[in-house]
Amino acid sequence: MVREASSTRTASFSLLQLALPAKDPLNIGIFLLDPATDRLYKKLRRDWNSIADSENVEVLELLDQDFEQKIGEMGGDAFLRSLEDVLSNTLQIGERGDVSVVSTFEKALDRLFEQHVQRTEVIPFVTHVPMYSLRAAATKFGEDMEVEAEGWAEAPARVKLHRNMFAARVVGRSMEPLIPDGSLCLFRAGVVGSRQGKRLLIQRIGVTDTSAEFTVKQYTSEKKELAEDQWDHVRIIMKPLNPEFQAMEFGKDDEHRQFRVIAEFVQVLDPPK
């Protein structure tokens, strides 16, 4: 994730409203346009079942994906102008207003969303995932023991959440620039299928230094063919993305002896300030 400059910029925002029969219009989303880059940031409600009937819910659940596709095809400003031209019935869009963006557009979008649309409501594994320390995550997903979450972290609307997902903060520079030091990241426990090329959260067994016990690395397995369609692992390599750091090598029998896989990295949720 690219971190934006901290200088103040001027942007425009628009409110998306839902006007159902016999009900007052309800704010259901925010559009925030960066005129310098024509990038359009958006955030929509996700608790559709609480504000609409089943027929409308089906349509509303498709909005985010539909908007995403059209913004990519048309560009931010053109997409907004198309909505301003055609929306007038069930969906309505308000006039654009100016706003100053001091930190990042993502944070400005969140602030506008809470101010005009909806205060963030935690809906477990729909809008948010539990947040753990790395050690607590290893205890819960590696040792199958119940631990208490530190809180809840909001996940992007486009990510379909599951009960094996969680958020944890990653310390270290070995996976930069993908994962900046101190980033809050989204993980998926229960890694299934081939691990080749996946970025995994691993716990190094027997390491007493907490900062070195947990790490995220890219998994690579070297194999040799024993017979037709039969292969054997020769060695496992955990590669960093940052060339300043060295890869870690393990033998084929080292899993559960020298390391264990806790989860698969999904994405950065919140980079450090």
LUMGU-870441 format. One record per residue: residue in one letter; x, y, z of N, C-alpha, C, O in turn. Coordinates in pm, whole numbers, plus 50000, padded with zeros to 5 digits. Each point is the difference from the previous one (the first is absolute). Layout:
<rs>
AXYZXYZXYZXYZ;...
</rs>
This chain:
<rs>
M500844988250000499165011850000500885012450000500935001050080;V498795008549832500795012149989499505010250100498815002750006;R502095002950070499635010350096500045013649933500975003349933;E497975004550085499895012749933500705010950081500224998750120;A500135012049812500635011350065499055006250101498794998749985;S501755008050117499185005350108499565014449977499325005550087;S501015000949801499605013749973498505000749978499384990449955;T500035021350078498565001749987499615001449854500625007649924;R498354985150037499485000649863498505002350004499344996750098;T500135008949795498575002449990499364989249914500494996949892;A498434997550158499274989549928498515003450003499585009650065;S499634982649863498555001850004499354986950041500484989249966;F498425012050108499304987950043498535001049965499445010949990;S499944977549992498574999149968499384989250086500634989950030;L498125012350009499244990250077499124991749907499325005449914;L500704981450104499084991249930498864996850095500214996350115;Q498555005249834498834998150085499094989149944499934997649880;L499374995750213499004990049966498635005650035499745003450115;A499394997649785498655005550021498984989049975499574997849886;L500034995250220499014989349990498605005850016499835010350066;P499164983449876498625005050011499575002150144500244991650087;A499125019849938499455003550131501075001950107499705000050120;K501575001649838501075002350097500825012149958500125003149881;D500445003750218500885011349970501294994849937500444988950032;P500185019049879501294995949943501024997150109500105007250099;L500674982349880500994995750098501375000049936500194994349892;N500785012250174501375000049949500594986050010500024994050107;I500465000849779500544986350001501454999349950500594989250000;G499985022149959501374999349951500625013549977499325010349995;I502014989649992500795012049976500894997749880500614989449986;F499465020649926501005000549893500935011650030499555011050031;L501754986649958501005010450023500935000449880500724990449972;L499275020849956500755001349876501265008350020499945011250050;D501194983249909501265007449996500125006049860500324992749906;P499445020350077500015005849865501384999949936500125000849877;A500934998450204501355000349945500334987249925500785000149905;T498644988850138500314987149939498784993349936500134989749934;D498685016150086498734994449953499714986650068499234991949948;R501385005750166499704987850074498795002250088499905010050071;L499164980649923498785000950079500024989550111500064987949974;Y499885016950150499924991250115498534998550037499245009749990;K500354978550052498604997950036499904991150122500884991950029;K498035010050043499714991350114498494999250015499335010350013;L500144977549986498564997850010499674992350126500834992750055;R497935009049992499524991850110499994985449958499974996849881;R500074994350219499964985749970498894992850076499764988149980;D499565019350108498944993950081498665001249928499025004950056;W500954990449818498815001949917498764993450058498905005349985;N501254983450081498844992950055499265008150105498814997750025;S501885011850037499365007950105499275012249946499285006650074;I500894996549797499405012249947499134997749877499365009349952;A500594978549997499244997449877499394986150003500434991450078;D498575006449836499394986849991500884991049913500965004649939;S498714982450058500854990249933500205003049852501084997849946;E497875007349989500115003049856501025011049975500824999049909;N499135011550171500955011049985501404996350048501005004949947;V499084986350153501304995850051500824993649890501205002649989;E498184989049928500724993449892500655010149906501124998049954;V498165012850018500525010449911501105007950070501035002849940;L498745000950186500965008150073501334992850020501055006349999;E498894980650019501244992450022500904999949877501194997250010;L498245005849873500775000249876500575013849967500795001549907;L498805008650170500405013749968501515001950000500565005749906;D500094989650200501435002850016500804994549882500855006949944;Q498884980750019500724993849889499685007049868500885002149917;D497855001650065499605007049878500675013649990500495003849893;F499535003650216500655013150001501494998649972500585007949924;E500054982150138501444997949983500344998049853500975005649949;Q498244986349984500244997149858499835012549915500825002849912;K498135004750113499735011949918501005011250026500365007349907;I500094994150216501035010050029501274996749925500665008849945;G499694978150053501194995949926499895002749852500995003449935;E497824995150010499805002149857499925014849964500515004149895;M498855004050190499685013749964500925010450062500185010849944;G500414986050171500725010150077499095006150103498784999349988;G501825006850115499225004950114499005010949968498824998750031;D501645012149907499115011349974498904996349902498845003750021;A501494989149873498994996049900498954990950063498825001149968;F501604990150121499054991250067499035008150087498794997649997;L501755011950079499135008350083499015007949915498835001050035;R501645004649854499125007749912498904991149942498875004549981;S501474982949991498974990949948498934997350106498824999349967;L501584999350160499024998150107499145012550017498794999150019;E501855012549975499265012650016498985001949888498985006650019;D501294987549865499095001249886498824990450006498905003349956;V501334984750100498974989549988499294996550131498874995349996;L501765006850119499384995950126498935009950043500265012050008;S498534983050019498945009050044498904992950078499195006650065;N500764980349930498904992950065500454993350130500185006750101;T499994980049895500384992950122501385004150049500215001850119;L500724999649788501345004850034500135014549957499615003749889;Q500945004550199500195014249972501395004150043500574994150092;I499985015949842501325004950036499915015150025499395007349923;G501234997250186499945014050037501005008449923500844994949926;E499045018250094500945009349937501394998250061500144996350116;R500865006549805501384998750048500335011250099499575011449984;G501204985050116500485009750096501514999250011500584989449978;D500065021650056501465000250014500414995750140499295002650098;V501854990949910500544995650128501525000249992500584997349895;S500065005950217501464999950007500494986550049499504994850100;V501464999549830500584987150038501385002850058500915004249930;V499234993450199501245003450070500974988450002501195001949976;S498334986150050500904988450010499894991749873500715002649903;T498424987450096499814991649881498545000449958499125003250080;F500634993649795498624999749951499204988950066498805001450021;E501864987650014499304989250068499475004550135498874996850037;K501965010650038499575004750131498925010749988499075000550080;A501065008049818498975010149977498674993449964498945004550044;L501124984949876498804992749963499334993950122498785000950016;D502014992950071499464994150123499345010750086498924997850056;R501735013749956499455010950083498665004849944499045001950075;L500905000249794498765004549937498894989650012498835003350018;F501564984049971499024989250011499365000050139498784999050012;E502045002250091499475000150137499205012650027499054999850078;Q501335011249859499335012750023498645000749929499045005250057;H500874989649822498805001849919499184987349977498815000949972;V501824987450040499304987849961499704991050119498834997950034;Q502194997150030499774990150105501234998850089501124998649951;R498655002150177501114997150091500364985349986499134991449989;T502165005950011500454986449974499404990250100500235001250120;E499024989249831499384989650082500744987049974500224996149885;V500164997250222500734987449986499014988749974499194996650086;I500894997749795499254987849968501054989249976500624999649893;P499604991750206501094990249990499984992049872498994993949963;F502155006149969500244992349877499095004349884499854992949901;V499565019050114499305006549889500695013249970500355002949885;T499855005150218500725012749985501364999850069500915007249959;H499244984650145501225000150081500504985850027499254990249991;V502045009150040500624987450045500665002450135500365011350031;P499794978250051500665001750130501475003549982500654995849904;M499865012050189501405004249995500744993350116499585000550116;Y501564993049850500804992950099501445004749993500445005449900;S500294992350209501465000649991500454987849923499244990449987;L501985009749960500484988549925500074987650089499714988949954;R500675012850170500084988450090498604994450027499814987850003;A499225021150018498644995350024499464992849876499304990050013;A501015015249868499554993649877500614986149987499324990649957;A501965008050079500664987049994499384990250099499904988049972;T499685017150143499364991550100498644995349951499654988350015;K499585020949926498654996549957500014991049876499304989849997;F501495013949902499944992949873501084989349986499904991249915;G501155009650169501054990049994499834989150104500334988449976;E499165015450142499844990550110498544996650027499694991950087;D499405014549837498564997550013499535002450143499304991850059;M501105019849995499585004050133499295013449991500405008749922;E498564993050157499245012549997500805011250065500574998350107;V499455013249827500635012050054499055011649978499134999549913;E501035010750167499135011749989500595010049902501195003350006;A497995001649902500455009949903500245013450067499365003450100;E501595004249844500295013350053498955010249957499895010750060;G499364986149839499015009249945499594995249862500194988449965;W499255020749957499544996849866500595009749900500105012050026;A500304982849860500585008249893499084999749879499544989449959;E500205022349985499125000749884500724995049876501165003449977;A498164988649945500554994749875499395007149881498885005050009;P501834995649879499455006449881498734993049953499844987950016;A499245019949927498714994649958500154989149895499184990949994;R501855010049922500134990549890500514986450046499984990549921;V500485008350203500544987350050498894991950066499365004650094;K500424983349857499034991050061500634993550122501014993149989;L498415009250126500604995650125499534986050040498904995849966;H501984997250106499704986750053500424999750147500755008650046;R498774981550026500274999350143501454996350031500425000750115;N500344995249784501414997050024500905011949966501214998549991;M498205013249990500795012049973500225008150127499174999850092;F501945007249911500315008550116500985010849956500584999449892;A499585010650194500955010749976501094999750106499734996950116;A501495006149843501135000650093501025009949945500095002249879;R500685003750212500995009949959501354993249978500474992350083;V500145010749803501274993949960501135009750023499975011449954;V501044984050118501175008350030501204994649922500264988049999;G500465021049936501184996049924499925005049857498935003149950;R502234997649984500105005949867500274989649891500245003749885;S499714983650148500424989849903499044998749882500394995049894;M498355009450122499044998849891499655013649939499005001349929;E501825008750099499795012949934500404998849853500934992549969;P498405014749941499025010650027498574995150016499115008050030;L500624978949950498634995150009499425002250139498865004550014;I501924992450089499525001250138500945009350076501054995650047;P498615017249965500845009250077500084995850147499054994450055;D502085008350006500224996650140498905005950088499735012049994;G499624979650085498945004550091498614999849941499085005350062;S500734988849821498695000049934499034990350067500384989250045;L498365015049961498924990950039499584992449875499655006049898;C500394980750109499784991749881498854990350021499684996150112;L499715000149777498934990150000500594986549962500754998849903;F498904990950176500514986549977498834990149991498915002550051;R501364986249883499054989049991500674987450054500974995149941;A498524999750169500564987750059499484987849925499025000849926;G501674987950094499594987849933500395000049855499154999249912;V502165001750061500495000949862499774986649931500504989750046;V498755010549846499684987649928500585000549859500315010749948;G499834977549991500544999349865501485002649998500674999550103;S499855003149780501425002549984500415012950070499295010049994;R501854989750073500525011950066500975007749911500445011050035;Q499894983349851501035005849914499685014649966498945003149945;G501995005750089499855014149968499145007950096499915012349988;K499454981050108499145007250094500835007050107501084995350038;R498415015850010500665007550108499384995650131498815002050024;L502004991950060499504993250117500525006250129501145004550008;L497994995650092500425003550135500474987250067499244990550014;I502035009450026500564987950062500525003150139500385011250031;Q499634978650051500585000650134501234991150001499924988249967;R501205017550073501244992250009500084993850139500045007150101;I499984979949903499954992650125501365000450070501044998049938;G498915004650193501225000250079500705013350004501015001550069;V498495008449859500605013450001499445007850117498785001150014;T502085004150069499545007150121499835015049978499305006650077;D501334998949818499875014249970498655002249931499774995349889;T499335011950180498655001949948500015006449863499184996449914;S501725013250063500035007149872500414990949885499715002949884;A500984985950148500454990749897499154987549993500134992049907;E498995006050191499214987750007498964999349889499754989349944;F499655022250023498955000449899500465008349881500605010650017;T499114984549864500415007249881499084996349883499394989450000;V500535019549903499284997249876501034998349891500885008549982;K499034980649944500934997249892499254993349883498914994850018;Q501705005549866499434993349883500514985849993501214997650003;Y497884993049989500334985750008500414994649862499305002049901;T501834991150096500454993249880500484986150039500754998450096;S498814991649829500404986250028500724994349879499485000549888;E501714994050134500734993349893499744985050012500114994350108;K499554999349779499624985850002500854992049901500615005549908;K499424981550114500614991049903499014988949968499204996150085;E500854999049793499054989849956500514986150040501124996249966;L498054996450105500354986450040499564990049894500734990649968;A498085011549981499454991549894498965008449929499805011750033;E499564982549869499015007749924498895005050093499334992250068;D500495021049934498995006650083500254998350149499095001650081;Q502134995149957500354999150141501205008950028501044999049935;W498795009950163501045009950027500325000050149499194996050083;D502015008449947500445001050139500635013850022500785004749916;H498895001750194500605012950033501484998350030500404990950074;V500415017749869501435000150030500315010250108500684997150098;R498805014949882500185010450101498905010549983499385001249895;I500405006150212499015010850003500745013150023500835001050090;I498875008949829500645013050011498955010550030499005001149929;M501235006650175499135011350035500725012849957500995004050060;K498485002349835500695011449940499425013350045498795001750006;P502095007950028499535013750024499855007349867500564995849899;L498675015150100499905008549881501085010750001500445004749895;N499974999250224501045010150015501384993549979500374991150075;P500385013349823501294993649970501045002050110501064993649996;E498685014950101500945002050110500004988250097500894998850084;F498124992549903499854988850093500254986849929499784998849880;Q500684991350195500314986949945498814990550013499175001450089;A500774989249820498954989850005500314990150112501144998550042;M497824994850005500154989350099499774986649931499044998549925;E501834991950100499894986949937499714989250105500555000250110;F498574990649851499624989050089500024987049922499844999849878;G500374989250194499924986949939498554995449990499105006250055;K500704982849873498644995349975499284995650127498774999750004;D501984996850101499394995250124500015010550110499724996950116;D500595015649848500165010450103498695006350045499955006350105;E498974992149814498745005750044499534993050126500044987750009;H499535020350089499614995750134501224996850087499844997250119;R501355003249824501224998750079500685013650014500365004250110;Q499825002649774500655013050002499045011549966500275011550032;F498634985249904499035010549969498624993949984499864987949982;R499145020650025498654995949966499275011549933500235011750032;V498914984949877499255010049925498745003650079499234991350038;I500585021749985498845004750075498885004449906498844996450022;A501505011249874498955005549914500625005349871501225000949987;E497915002649919500425006149874499705014950002498915004150039;F502055003949920499815014449989499005003149889500104994449891;V498945014450137499005004049901500305013949948500125002049879;Q500005007850212500315013649957500295008750122499694996250113;V500905015449861500195010050104498685007450023499365004449904;L500244996850222498795007550033500325014550033499295009149958;D501764992850117500335013650045501505001150017500554994350094;P500135013049816501445001850016500305009450116499135007750039;P502064991950016500335009050111499985014349956500215003049882;K499535006050213499945014449968501415005449984500175011949973;
</rs>
